[in-house]
Amino acid sequence: MNTEESLNKEEVTSNSTSQYRNFPMVPRVVFGEGSFSQLGEILLPKRRNSEAPFIFLVDDFFENEEFAAQIPLIFNDELIFISANEEPKTEQVDALVKRIQDTYEELPSGIIGIGGGTLLDLAKAVAILLNNNGRAEQYQGWDLVNRPALYHVGVPTISGTGAEVSRTTVLLGPEKKLGINSDYTTYDQVILDPDLTKTVPKEQWFYTGMDCFIHCIESLNGTYLNAFSQSYGEKALELCKEVFLEDIPECESRDKLMMASWHGGMSIAYSQVGIAHAVSYGLSYLLGVKHGIGNCLVFQHLGEFYPDGVQLFRKMIEKHNIKLPQGVCSNLTQNDFDIMVNVALGMDALWENALGKEWKTIMTPERLQAIYQRI
């Protein structure tokens, strides 16, 4: 969730220990239709000087004069449009950081990410790497970041990933798909404007919304569950049911899904996701399958693990007439399956949350490959 790697198993606490993680939350948030217009006012006091620009990383879906005119550019601020057609990569982060460093004599005043999970994760990663030496892949893991990120602001234009509220930025690296999980990753400011989600295509709306729904199911059914996670997860699940199973006005649906995404992201801050996310990482790493649809492709086959959740999922699929792709893994070689299995089984915390400490005896490589072969 994009937040799905917030913890590893050593970080999850229980009543038997006195060690509790002091997790960061987004300190400032604005919610409401039209609130995007306040971005310039919010950024002004954060500008260090006229030579320290704000860099806006924006989904190229919005590459038009009308939207660009809404971006509060002054002095030498820069607007960079980026395609979200592929999952964010470590090398992409490194290239953006180098571009910014080569262009400006001073560090930027801040980084603003405007888009879905891909752009939000990229912005978080760039803000970190501009203030920490090395390459992005060196920070894939837990608590490897030593210095605070630059000031960074997240503006989601689609709801579901929870990337706007999480302490992780999930990246495809040369060897793995894994987040930069750090207390410095969390956004300093988020603007939640439901109006920005009006243009989301129906299937993308569904797949990204299902990312939130699956967050909730996996968190609420996990061994890491606690009252903190449960309170957020239950609210997010309630909102998802309203949005995807009831007939409510479109404006109300946008508002509620945006808040479901927020609560869904918070539900795994002190918990974790599970099987669907772990297995979908293999699909993303090998085949480049987008995160939301990857979760859906996997989740439909997990009835033995999440029976109630999969039943609800099928009702949502039927109500919105969504046709999932078929035969995605039908032409893969044994080496391909081995790669996906190794990537997925590397997500120890997710499996432990789903199946308990003895998860390796339950989810064998052979059993996992059989799931992939059904996709």
CORHUBEL-V605504 format. One record per backbone hydrogen bond with DSSP energy under -1.0 kcal/mol. NH is the residue of the N-H (numbers start at 1). CO is the residue of the C=O. E is the energy in kcal/mol with one decimal. If there is no record, write none. Layout:
[[NH:CO:E] [NH:CO:E]]
//
This chain:
[[3:1:-9.9] [6:3:-1.6] [11:8:-1.6] [17:14:-1.5] [23:21:-1.1] [30:190:-2.2] [32:192:-2.3] [35:32:-2.1] [37:34:-1.6] [38:35:-2.0] [39:36:-1.9] [42:38:-2.2] [43:39:-2.3] [44:40:-1.9] [46:43:-1.8] [47:44:-1.4] [52:49:-1.4] [55:110:-2.2] [56:78:-3.1] [57:112:-3.0] [58:80:-2.7] [59:114:-2.2] [60:82:-2.2] [62:59:-2.2] [63:60:-1.6] [64:62:-2.2] [68:64:-2.5] [69:65:-1.9] [70:67:-1.7] [71:68:-1.2] [73:71:-2.4] [77:74:-2.2] [78:54:-1.9] [80:56:-3.3] [82:58:-2.8] [90:172:-2.3] [93:89:-1.8] [94:90:-2.4] [95:91:-2.1] [96:92:-2.1] [97:93:-2.5] [98:94:-2.4] [99:95:-2.3] [100:96:-2.3] [101:97:-2.6] [102:98:-2.6] [103:99:-1.2] [104:100:-2.0] [109:53:-2.9] [110:53:-1.1] [111:151:-2.1] [112:55:-2.8] [113:153:-2.8] [114:57:-2.9] [115:155:-1.7] [120:116:-2.5] [121:117:-2.5] [122:118:-2.3] [123:119:-2.5] [124:120:-1.8] [125:121:-2.4] [126:122:-2.8] [127:123:-2.2] [128:124:-1.6] [129:125:-2.7] [130:126:-2.0] [131:128:-1.3] [138:135:-1.2] [139:136:-2.0] [140:137:-1.1] [141:179:-2.1] [143:181:-3.4] [150:127:-2.1] [153:111:-2.2] [154:189:-2.4] [155:113:-2.7] [157:115:-1.5] [165:162:-1.8] [171:178:-1.5] [172:88:-2.7] [173:176:-3.5] [178:171:-2.1] [180:169:-1.7] [181:141:-2.5] [181:179:-1.1] [182:167:-2.2] [185:182:-1.2] [188:152:-2.2] [189:152:-1.1] [190:28:-1.8] [191:154:-2.2] [192:30:-3.7] [196:193:-2.0] [197:194:-1.7] [198:195:-1.4] [200:197:-1.4] [205:201:-2.7] [206:202:-2.4] [207:203:-2.9] [208:204:-2.5] [209:205:-1.9] [210:206:-2.4] [211:207:-1.1] [212:208:-1.1] [213:209:-2.1] [214:210:-3.1] [215:211:-2.0] [216:212:-2.0] [217:213:-2.2] [218:214:-2.6] [219:215:-2.5] [220:216:-3.0] [221:217:-1.3] [222:219:-1.3] [223:353:-3.6] [225:222:-1.1] [230:226:-3.0] [231:227:-2.1] [232:228:-1.3] [233:229:-3.0] [234:230:-2.8] [235:231:-1.2] [236:232:-2.5] [237:233:-2.5] [238:234:-2.2] [239:235:-2.1] [240:236:-2.4] [241:237:-2.3] [242:238:-1.7] [243:239:-2.5] [244:240:-2.8] [245:241:-1.9] [246:242:-1.1] [253:249:-2.4] [254:250:-2.2] [255:251:-1.9] [256:252:-2.6] [257:253:-2.5] [258:254:-1.9] [259:255:-1.7] [260:256:-2.2] [261:257:-2.3] [262:258:-1.5] [263:259:-2.6] [264:260:-3.1] [265:261:-2.3] [266:262:-1.9] [267:263:-1.8] [269:266:-1.4] [278:274:-2.1] [279:275:-2.8] [280:276:-2.4] [281:277:-1.5] [283:279:-1.2] [284:280:-2.5] [285:281:-2.6] [286:282:-2.3] [287:283:-2.2] [288:284:-1.3] [289:283:-1.2] [294:290:-2.5] [295:291:-2.3] [296:292:-1.6] [297:293:-2.8] [298:294:-1.8] [299:295:-3.1] [300:296:-1.7] [301:298:-2.1] [302:299:-2.0] [305:302:-1.3] [306:302:-2.7] [310:306:-2.7] [311:307:-1.9] [312:308:-2.1] [313:309:-2.5] [314:310:-2.3] [315:311:-1.5] [316:312:-2.2] [317:313:-2.6] [318:314:-2.2] [319:315:-2.6] [320:316:-2.0] [321:318:-1.0] [322:317:-2.2] [328:375:-1.8] [330:327:-1.2] [332:329:-1.1] [337:333:-2.1] [338:334:-2.4] [339:335:-2.1] [340:336:-2.2] [341:337:-2.8] [342:338:-2.4] [343:339:-2.3] [344:340:-2.6] [345:341:-2.8] [347:344:-1.7] [348:346:-1.5] [351:347:-1.7] [352:348:-2.7] [353:349:-2.3] [354:350:-1.8] [355:351:-3.2] [356:352:-2.2] [359:356:-1.4] [361:358:-1.6] [362:359:-1.1] [363:359:-3.0] [364:362:-1.1] [368:364:-2.4] [369:365:-2.5] [370:366:-1.8] [371:367:-1.2] [372:368:-2.0] [373:369:-2.4] [374:371:-1.2] [375:372:-1.5]]
//
